[in-house]
Amino acid sequence: MAIPRKEALKRLKGHAPTIEKHFRKIAADPTNWSVLHWIGEINEWIRQMEEVLPHVGVKTAQKWRAQIEEWNAKLRS
């Protein structure tokens, strides 16, 4: 299914601040019982972002892939 570039960018830009907010919550309280839930949400948003990458163009997709890889590295650490 083709997604207009504008819609794909909206999705990418919409998830990014929420992902960062969740990382801040995890860093502020790593023993919180919600950490696993927050990680699950981050993983789902990243999955959704990866789905729309083919619709934003090569250069833009490369930029977002780099950001997604950075977030994935944070999740692994």
Secondary structure, DSSP 8 states (H G I E B T S, - for coil): ----HHHHHHHHHHHHHHHHHHHHHHHH-TT-TTHHHHHHHHHHHHHHHHHHGGGS-HHHHHHHHHHHHHHHHHHH-
